[in-house]
Amino acid sequence: MNKTNNEKVENIDLILKSTWLAVSKMYSELAQDHDATAVQALTLLKIDPKDGTRSTNLGPKMAIEPTSLTRIIKLLEDNGYIYKEKTTNDKREVIIKLTDKGLNSRNLSKEVVVNFNKKVIDKIPAEKMEIFKEVMTDILKIANELNNKK
């Protein structure tokens, strides 16, 4: 039975979506075990543990909207994971820094990500991983090209 191009496109979408949903669910459930969300854990991972990270640099690192990021930062600050420090040059600019509690949670989150990546690398041969990365990069380029045509 021959598949049409439309069926192949739908399968690619479905594979991408179902894979991401499964990974996302795994991260969400692990985060819930520690009374957090996967997005909060990701935010902590994107904050430099030594020097902190400018709040304006966090959004692009995470690919989320500024309004969503503002809510996450406020929640993390209210719960004692981070604190804000104004820069000496520009008082409007804020650096987000981790508290000890935030650093501990970041380390837990990092361990979860490292363990998942290790399991994937242990089960999938290196040559297959290289092809996977190339294909995902190509799919990303195609999606970005289509997004930029709007």
N, CA and C atoms as an extended XYZ file, in Angstrom:
450
Properties=species:S:1:pos:R:3:atomname:S:1:resname:S:1:resid:I:1 pbc="F F F"
N         0.848       -1.197        0.000 N   MET     1
C         0.000        0.000        0.000 CA  MET     1
C         0.882        1.244        0.000 C   MET     1
N         0.669        2.120       -0.954 N   ASN     2
C         1.438        3.364       -1.044 CA  ASN     2
C         0.834        4.427       -0.139 C   ASN     2
N         1.736        5.149        0.537 N   LYS     3
C         1.274        6.260        1.366 CA  LYS     3
C         1.409        7.544        0.574 C   LYS     3
N         0.454        8.414        0.712 N   THR     4
C         0.532        9.704        0.036 CA  THR     4
C         1.447       10.622        0.831 C   THR     4
N         1.881       11.707        0.210 N   ASN     5
C         2.726       12.679        0.911 CA  ASN     5
C         2.023       13.249        2.130 C   ASN     5
N         0.703       13.467        2.037 N   ASN     6
C        -0.035       14.015        3.180 CA  ASN     6
C         0.024       13.082        4.378 C   ASN     6
N        -0.079       11.790        4.158 N   GLU     7
C        -0.012       10.837        5.268 CA  GLU     7
C         1.363       10.879        5.927 C   GLU     7
N         2.405       10.994        5.116 N   LYS     8
C         3.763       11.064        5.664 CA  LYS     8
C         3.932       12.311        6.521 C   LYS     8
N         3.409       13.445        6.068 N   VAL     9
C         3.511       14.694        6.833 CA  VAL     9
C         2.798       14.541        8.172 C   VAL     9
N         1.603       13.954        8.127 N   GLU    10
C         0.861       13.759        9.373 CA  GLU    10
C         1.628       12.852       10.328 C   GLU    10
N         2.268       11.831        9.798 N   ASN    11
C         3.043       10.932       10.647 CA  ASN    11
C         4.223       11.650       11.297 C   ASN    11
N         4.890       12.519       10.546 N   ILE    12
C         6.011       13.277       11.112 CA  ILE    12
C         5.500       14.153       12.252 C   ILE    12
N         4.410       14.864       12.014 N   ASP    13
C         3.822       15.694       13.065 CA  ASP    13
C         3.469       14.862       14.289 C   ASP    13
N         2.837       13.718       14.043 N   LEU    14
C         2.401       12.857       15.144 CA  LEU    14
C         3.587       12.312       15.935 C   LEU    14
N         4.623       11.876       15.231 N   ILE    15
C         5.821       11.356       15.907 CA  ILE    15
C         6.453       12.451       16.768 C   ILE    15
N         6.616       13.640       16.191 N   LEU    16
C         7.212       14.754       16.952 CA  LEU    16
C         6.370       15.089       18.181 C   LEU    16
N         5.066       15.229       17.960 N   LYS    17
C         4.178       15.641       19.052 CA  LYS    17
C         4.096       14.580       20.144 C   LYS    17
N         3.887       13.321       19.755 N   SER    18
C         3.728       12.273       20.777 CA  SER    18
C         5.024       12.044       21.545 C   SER    18
N         6.162       12.168       20.856 N   THR    19
C         7.451       12.017       21.544 CA  THR    19
C         7.642       13.142       22.549 C   THR    19
N         7.386       14.386       22.096 N   TRP    20
C         7.554       15.510       23.011 CA  TRP    20
C         6.583       15.417       24.187 C   TRP    20
N         5.349       15.020       23.923 N   LEU    21
C         4.371       14.896       25.011 CA  LEU    21
C         4.816       13.856       26.042 C   LEU    21
N         5.376       12.750       25.578 N   ALA    22
C         5.850       11.711       26.505 CA  ALA    22
C         7.015       12.220       27.353 C   ALA    22
N         7.965       12.912       26.719 N   VAL    23
C         9.110       13.465       27.457 CA  VAL    23
C         8.621       14.538       28.427 C   VAL    23
N         7.736       15.401       27.954 N   SER    24
C         7.197       16.471       28.778 CA  SER    24
C         6.445       15.908       29.992 C   SER    24
N         5.651       14.866       29.756 N   LYS    25
C         4.908       14.224       30.855 CA  LYS    25
C         5.874       13.652       31.895 C   LYS    25
N         6.930       13.003       31.412 N   MET    26
C         7.939       12.435       32.315 CA  MET    26
C         8.546       13.534       33.192 C   MET    26
N         8.965       14.645       32.554 N   TYR    27
C         9.558       15.756       33.306 CA  TYR    27
C         8.544       16.381       34.269 C   TYR    27
N         7.299       16.533       33.822 N   SER    28
C         6.264       17.128       34.678 CA  SER    28
C         6.003       16.274       35.915 C   SER    28
N         5.916       14.955       35.715 N   GLU    29
C         5.659       14.061       36.854 CA  GLU    29
C         6.824       14.068       37.839 C   GLU    29
N         8.041       14.103       37.330 N   LEU    30
C         9.214       14.167       38.212 CA  LEU    30
C         9.250       15.489       38.966 C   LEU    30
N         8.892       16.568       38.293 N   ALA    31
C         8.868       17.886       38.946 CA  ALA    31
C         7.793       17.922       40.030 C   ALA    31
N         6.622       17.325       39.744 N   GLN    32
C         5.521       17.302       40.726 CA  GLN    32
C         5.931       16.585       42.010 C   GLN    32
N         6.790       15.571       41.872 N   ASP    33
C         7.282       14.865       43.061 CA  ASP    33
C         8.026       15.805       44.000 C   ASP    33
N         8.497       16.931       43.456 N   HIS    34
C         9.243       17.914       44.255 CA  HIS    34
C         8.477       19.230       44.368 C   HIS    34
N         7.140       19.151       44.237 N   ASP    35
C         6.265       20.320       44.358 CA  ASP    35
C         6.663       21.470       43.436 C   ASP    35
N         7.009       21.124       42.184 N   ALA    36
C         7.379       22.139       41.205 CA  ALA    36
C         6.762       21.770       39.860 C   ALA    36
N         7.041       22.607       38.862 N   THR    37
C         6.613       22.284       37.505 CA  THR    37
C         7.861       22.109       36.639 C   THR    37
N         7.682       21.471       35.493 N   ALA    38
C         8.809       21.270       34.573 CA  ALA    38
C         9.352       22.615       34.090 C   ALA    38
N         8.474       23.596       33.877 N   VAL    39
C         8.909       24.913       33.412 CA  VAL    39
C         9.748       25.616       34.490 C   VAL    39
N         9.350       25.454       35.751 N   GLN    40
C        10.140       26.038       36.842 CA  GLN    40
C        11.530       25.385       36.879 C   GLN    40
N        11.566       24.066       36.722 N   ALA    41
C        12.841       23.346       36.727 CA  ALA    41
C        13.715       23.813       35.560 C   ALA    41
N        13.110       23.965       34.379 N   LEU    42
C        13.847       24.435       33.207 CA  LEU    42
C        14.399       25.837       33.449 C   LEU    42
N        13.601       26.687       34.069 N   THR    43
C        14.047       28.048       34.356 CA  THR    43
C        15.279       28.023       35.255 C   THR    43
N        15.236       27.198       36.303 N   LEU    44
C        16.383       27.095       37.209 CA  LEU    44
C        17.622       26.605       36.463 C   LEU    44
N        17.415       25.675       35.518 N   LEU    45
C        18.545       25.148       34.736 CA  LEU    45
C        19.177       26.211       33.838 C   LEU    45
N        18.389       27.195       33.421 N   LYS    46
C        18.888       28.227       32.514 CA  LYS    46
C        19.557       29.388       33.241 C   LYS    46
N        19.535       29.359       34.576 N   ILE    47
C        20.177       30.421       35.367 CA  ILE    47
C        21.597       29.981       35.711 C   ILE    47
N        22.561       30.804       35.363 N   ASP    48
C        23.960       30.494       35.656 CA  ASP    48
C        24.129       30.373       37.171 C   ASP    48
N        24.605       29.219       37.658 N   PRO    49
C        24.686       28.999       39.102 CA  PRO    49
C        25.694       29.908       39.821 C   PRO    49
N        26.693       30.406       39.105 N   LYS    50
C        27.701       31.260       39.750 CA  LYS    50
C        27.380       32.745       39.627 C   LYS    50
N        27.136       33.195       38.393 N   ASP    51
C        26.995       34.632       38.136 CA  ASP    51
C        25.561       35.098       37.970 C   ASP    51
N        24.620       34.164       37.942 N   GLY    52
C        23.243       34.544       37.670 CA  GLY    52
C        23.068       34.801       36.182 C   GLY    52
N        21.858       35.164       35.791 N   THR    53
C        21.550       35.408       34.380 CA  THR    53
C        20.659       36.633       34.273 C   THR    53
N        20.949       37.491       33.305 N   ARG    54
C        20.104       38.668       33.071 CA  ARG    54
C        18.690       38.202       32.740 C   ARG    54
N        17.717       38.853       33.313 N   SER    55
C        16.326       38.462       33.075 CA  SER    55
C        15.973       38.548       31.590 C   SER    55
N        16.565       39.509       30.876 N   THR    56
C        16.285       39.663       29.444 CA  THR    56
C        16.858       38.515       28.616 C   THR    56
N        17.820       37.788       29.159 N   ASN    57
C        18.414       36.657       28.429 CA  ASN    57
C        17.678       35.349       28.675 C   ASN    57
N        16.860       35.284       29.709 N   LEU    58
C        16.175       34.031       30.042 CA  LEU    58
C        15.125       33.639       29.005 C   LEU    58
N        14.299       34.575       28.591 N   GLY    59
C        13.222       34.288       27.637 CA  GLY    59
C        13.709       33.592       26.382 C   GLY    59
N        14.703       34.199       25.674 N   PRO    60
C        15.214       33.561       24.462 CA  PRO    60
C        15.833       32.180       24.734 C   PRO    60
N        16.467       31.994       25.893 N   LYS    61
C        17.063       30.694       26.224 CA  LYS    61
C        16.005       29.615       26.383 C   LYS    61
N        14.801       30.015       26.744 N   MET    62
C        13.738       29.055       27.043 CA  MET    62
C        12.653       29.011       25.976 C   MET    62
N        12.687       29.928       25.044 N   ALA    63
C        11.669       30.024       23.994 CA  ALA    63
C        10.262       30.169       24.574 C   ALA    63
N        10.122       31.083       25.561 N   ILE    64
C         8.796       31.382       26.107 CA  ILE    64
C         8.552       32.886       26.089 C   ILE    64
N         7.297       33.243       26.147 N   GLU    65
C         6.888       34.645       26.080 CA  GLU    65
C         7.283       35.388       27.366 C   GLU    65
N         7.622       36.679       27.237 N   PRO    66
C         8.010       37.472       28.407 CA  PRO    66
C         6.958       37.475       29.530 C   PRO    66
N         5.668       37.513       29.181 N   THR    67
C         4.640       37.544       30.230 CA  THR    67
C         4.633       36.234       31.021 C   THR    67
N         4.816       35.120       30.335 N   SER    68
C         4.887       33.824       31.024 CA  SER    68
C         6.125       33.765       31.909 C   SER    68
N         7.244       34.256       31.368 N   LEU    69
C         8.488       34.252       32.126 CA  LEU    69
C         8.370       35.108       33.379 C   LEU    69
N         7.710       36.242       33.274 N   THR    70
C         7.517       37.129       34.429 CA  THR    70
C         6.776       36.388       35.544 C   THR    70
N         5.722       35.647       35.178 N   ARG    71
C         4.963       34.867       36.177 CA  ARG    71
C         5.833       33.802       36.832 C   ARG    71
N         6.634       33.102       36.013 N   ILE    72
C         7.494       32.034       36.536 CA  ILE    72
C         8.537       32.619       37.487 C   ILE    72
N         9.150       33.717       37.073 N   ILE    73
C        10.175       34.360       37.909 CA  ILE    73
C         9.575       34.816       39.236 C   ILE    73
N         8.380       35.409       39.182 N   LYS    74
C         7.720       35.860       40.414 CA  LYS    74
C         7.448       34.676       41.347 C   LYS    74
N         6.946       33.580       40.784 N   LEU    75
C         6.650       32.387       41.573 CA  LEU    75
C         7.928       31.812       42.204 C   LEU    75
N         8.994       31.728       41.404 N   LEU    76
C        10.267       31.203       41.922 CA  LEU    76
C        10.827       32.109       43.018 C   LEU    76
N        10.657       33.423       42.837 N   GLU    77
C        11.134       34.374       43.846 CA  GLU    77
C        10.294       34.263       45.121 C   GLU    77
N         8.968       34.208       44.966 N   ASP    78
C         8.066       34.089       46.122 CA  ASP    78
C         8.322       32.806       46.917 C   ASP    78
N         8.745       31.744       46.215 N   ASN    79
C         8.986       30.464       46.878 CA  ASN    79
C        10.437       30.282       47.326 C   ASN    79
N        11.256       31.327       47.187 N   GLY    80
C        12.607       31.310       47.740 CA  GLY    80
C        13.654       30.590       46.909 C   GLY    80
N        13.403       30.395       45.607 N   TYR    81
C        14.382       29.718       44.751 CA  TYR    81
C        15.383       30.687       44.122 C   TYR    81
N        14.928       31.927       43.920 N   ILE    82
C        15.772       32.931       43.265 CA  ILE    82
C        15.625       34.275       43.966 C   ILE    82
N        16.548       35.171       43.651 N   TYR    83
C        16.393       36.567       44.057 CA  TYR    83
C        16.904       37.439       42.916 C   TYR    83
N        16.463       38.698       42.918 N   LYS    84
C        16.844       39.622       41.850 CA  LYS    84
C        17.896       40.590       42.377 C   LYS    84
N        18.835       40.901       41.506 N   GLU    85
C        19.885       41.850       41.849 CA  GLU    85
C        20.009       42.848       40.705 C   GLU    85
N        19.953       44.129       41.033 N   LYS    86
C        20.100       45.147       39.980 CA  LYS    86
C        21.571       45.221       39.565 C   LYS    86
N        21.789       45.493       38.264 N   THR    87
C        23.173       45.636       37.802 CA  THR    87
C        23.702       47.003       38.215 C   THR    87
N        25.007       47.133       38.293 N   THR    88
C        25.602       48.406       38.698 CA  THR    88
C        25.514       49.439       37.573 C   THR    88
N        25.597       48.977       36.312 N   ASN    89
C        25.571       49.903       35.169 CA  ASN    89
C        24.195       50.512       34.942 C   ASN    89
N        23.187       49.659       34.868 N   ASP    90
C        21.846       50.106       34.509 CA  ASP    90
C        20.871       49.595       35.566 C   ASP    90
N        20.319       50.506       36.348 N   LYS    91
C        19.439       50.112       37.466 CA  LYS    91
C        18.154       49.429       37.004 C   LYS    91
N        17.815       49.583       35.705 N   ARG    92
C        16.603       48.923       35.196 CA  ARG    92
C        16.864       47.448       34.909 C   ARG    92
N        18.120       47.104       34.690 N   GLU    93
C        18.476       45.725       34.350 CA  GLU    93
C        18.599       44.881       35.617 C   GLU    93
N        18.062       43.664       35.532 N   VAL    94
C        18.025       42.774       36.691 CA  VAL    94
C        18.734       41.467       36.366 C   VAL    94
N        19.532       41.006       37.326 N   ILE    95
C        20.162       39.693       37.200 CA  ILE    95
C        19.438       38.756       38.159 C   ILE    95
N        19.034       37.601       37.624 N   ILE    96
C        18.359       36.590       38.436 CA  ILE    96
C        19.429       35.662       39.001 C   ILE    96
N        19.426       35.508       40.324 N   LYS    97
C        20.421       34.642       40.973 CA  LYS    97
C        19.708       33.568       41.791 C   LYS    97
N        20.376       32.450       41.941 N   LEU    98
C        19.817       31.328       42.692 CA  LEU    98
C        20.107       31.467       44.180 C   LEU    98
N        19.127       31.133       45.000 N   THR    99
C        19.353       31.000       46.439 CA  THR    99
C        19.918       29.581       46.648 C   THR    99
N        20.260       29.234       47.879 N   ASP   100
C        20.722       27.866       48.167 CA  ASP   100
C        19.636       26.851       47.810 C   ASP   100
N        18.389       27.202       48.157 N   LYS   101
C        17.256       26.334       47.823 CA  LYS   101
C        17.140       26.167       46.305 C   LYS   101
N        17.307       27.260       45.573 N   GLY   102
C        17.246       27.227       44.115 CA  GLY   102
C        18.371       26.407       43.510 C   GLY   102
N        19.565       26.539       44.095 N   LEU   103
C        20.720       25.778       43.617 CA  LEU   103
C        20.506       24.274       43.838 C   LEU   103
N        19.955       23.912       44.996 N   ASN   104
C        19.660       22.494       45.268 CA  ASN   104
C        18.644       21.944       44.267 C   ASN   104
N        17.595       22.716       44.006 N   SER   105
C        16.572       22.284       43.044 CA  SER   105
C        17.147       22.213       41.639 C   SER   105
N        18.012       23.156       41.294 N   ARG   106
C        18.657       23.147       39.982 CA  ARG   106
C        19.492       21.873       39.828 C   ARG   106
N        20.232       21.519       40.883 N   ASN   107
C        21.066       20.314       40.825 CA  ASN   107
C        20.216       19.057       40.653 C   ASN   107
N        19.062       19.002       41.343 N   LEU   108
C        18.134       17.870       41.176 CA  LEU   108
C        17.627       17.809       39.737 C   LEU   108
N        17.245       18.964       39.195 N   SER   109
C        16.738       19.035       37.824 CA  SER   109
C        17.805       18.595       36.835 C   SER   109
N        19.027       19.052       37.068 N   LYS   110
C        20.130       18.695       36.180 CA  LYS   110
C        20.359       17.186       36.195 C   LYS   110
N        20.270       16.597       37.364 N   GLU   111
C        20.452       15.146       37.513 CA  GLU   111
C        19.395       14.386       36.699 C   GLU   111
N        18.156       14.855       36.743 N   VAL   112
C        17.061       14.228       35.998 CA  VAL   112
C        17.340       14.290       34.492 C   VAL   112
N        17.747       15.470       34.007 N   VAL   113
C        18.024       15.648       32.580 CA  VAL   113
C        19.217       14.783       32.157 C   VAL   113
N        20.266       14.794       32.954 N   VAL   114
C        21.468       14.004       32.642 CA  VAL   114
C        21.121       12.511       32.610 C   VAL   114
N        20.326       12.053       33.585 N   ASN   115
C        19.939       10.635       33.622 CA  ASN   115
C        19.123       10.247       32.395 C   ASN   115
N        18.188       11.099       31.994 N   PHE   116
C        17.380       10.809       30.803 CA  PHE   116
C        18.275       10.733       29.562 C   PHE   116
N        19.143       11.737       29.401 N   ASN   117
C        20.045       11.743       28.251 CA  ASN   117
C        20.955       10.513       28.236 C   ASN   117
N        21.424       10.115       29.420 N   LYS   118
C        22.292        8.942       29.521 CA  LYS   118
C        21.536        7.682       29.094 C   LYS   118
N        20.281        7.542       29.535 N   LYS   119
C        19.480        6.376       29.149 CA  LYS   119
C        19.280        6.321       27.639 C   LYS   119
N        19.008        7.476       27.041 N   VAL   120
C        18.814        7.534       25.586 CA  VAL   120
C        20.116        7.133       24.880 C   VAL   120
N        21.232        7.711       25.313 N   ILE   121
C        22.532        7.434       24.689 CA  ILE   121
C        22.931        5.967       24.874 C   ILE   121
N        22.597        5.385       26.045 N   ASP   122
C        22.917        3.975       26.298 CA  ASP   122
C        22.125        3.036       25.384 C   ASP   122
N        20.897        3.420       25.028 N   LYS   123
C        20.022        2.532       24.263 CA  LYS   123
C        20.067        2.755       22.751 C   LYS   123
N        20.523        3.928       22.326 N   ILE   124
C        20.519        4.242       20.900 CA  ILE   124
C        21.965        4.403       20.421 C   ILE   124
N        22.343        3.643       19.409 N   PRO   125
C        23.717        3.722       18.895 CA  PRO   125
C        24.081        5.137       18.423 C   PRO   125
N        25.356        5.487       18.559 N   ALA   126
C        25.851        6.830       18.233 CA  ALA   126
C        25.524        7.235       16.799 C   ALA   126
N        25.644        6.292       15.854 N   GLU   127
C        25.379        6.655       14.457 CA  GLU   127
C        23.906        6.992       14.242 C   GLU   127
N        23.018        6.320       14.961 N   LYS   128
C        21.590        6.656       14.878 CA  LYS   128
C        21.322        8.027       15.504 C   LYS   128
N        21.999        8.329       16.599 N   MET   129
C        21.828        9.635       17.250 CA  MET   129
C        22.280       10.769       16.331 C   MET   129
N        23.371       10.551       15.603 N   GLU   130
C        23.854       11.574       14.670 CA  GLU   130
C        22.808       11.838       13.589 C   GLU   130
N        22.232       10.767       13.049 N   ILE   131
C        21.197       10.909       12.019 CA  ILE   131
C        19.973       11.623       12.616 C   ILE   131
N        19.588       11.231       13.836 N   PHE   132
C        18.454       11.875       14.518 CA  PHE   132
C        18.689       13.383       14.638 C   PHE   132
N        19.871       13.771       15.086 N   LYS   133
C        20.186       15.195       15.252 CA  LYS   133
C        20.134       15.930       13.915 C   LYS   133
N        20.683       15.304       12.865 N   GLU   134
C        20.655       15.919       11.536 CA  GLU   134
C        19.214       16.107       11.056 C   GLU   134
N        18.394       15.065       11.216 N   VAL   135
C        17.000       15.125       10.768 CA  VAL   135
C        16.232       16.180       11.567 C   VAL   135
N        16.415       16.207       12.881 N   MET   136
C        15.710       17.202       13.702 CA  MET   136
C        16.146       18.623       13.337 C   MET   136
N        17.424       18.808       13.047 N   THR   137
C        17.924       20.117       12.623 CA  THR   137
C        17.267       20.526       11.303 C   THR   137
N        17.158       19.571       10.377 N   ASP   138
C        16.510       19.854        9.084 CA  ASP   138
C        15.037       20.202        9.283 C   ASP   138
N        14.343       19.447       10.120 N   ILE   139
C        12.920       19.724       10.388 CA  ILE   139
C        12.762       21.111       11.009 C   ILE   139
N        13.639       21.459       11.932 N   LEU   140
C        13.601       22.781       12.557 CA  LEU   140
C        13.804       23.876       11.514 C   LEU   140
N        14.765       23.679       10.606 N   LYS   141
C        15.012       24.674        9.543 CA  LYS   141
C        13.775       24.838        8.667 C   LYS   141
N        13.161       23.723        8.290 N   ILE   142
C        11.954       23.772        7.449 CA  ILE   142
C        10.829       24.519        8.168 C   ILE   142
N        10.620       24.192        9.437 N   ALA   143
C         9.561       24.864       10.215 CA  ALA   143
C         9.849       26.354       10.333 C   ALA   143
N        11.109       26.707       10.593 N   ASN   144
C        11.479       28.129       10.701 CA  ASN   144
C        11.288       28.862        9.373 C   ASN   144
N        11.653       28.199        8.275 N   GLU   145
C        11.437       28.813        6.961 CA  GLU   145
C         9.943       29.076        6.723 C   GLU   145
N         9.111       28.100        7.056 N   LEU   146
C         7.669       28.271        6.874 CA  LEU   146
C         7.110       29.346        7.803 C   LEU   146
N         7.635       29.429        9.020 N   ASN   147
C         7.193       30.464        9.960 CA  ASN   147
C         7.575       31.851        9.483 C   ASN   147
N         8.738       31.977        8.880 N   ASN   148
C         9.225       33.274        8.424 CA  ASN   148
C         8.511       33.765        7.170 C   ASN   148
N         7.804       32.884        6.480 N   LYS   149
C         7.075       33.288        5.262 CA  LYS   149
C         5.756       33.975        5.604 C   LYS   149
N         5.320       33.879        6.855 N   LYS   150
C         4.041       34.472        7.255 CA  LYS   150
C         4.128       35.980        7.271 C   LYS   150
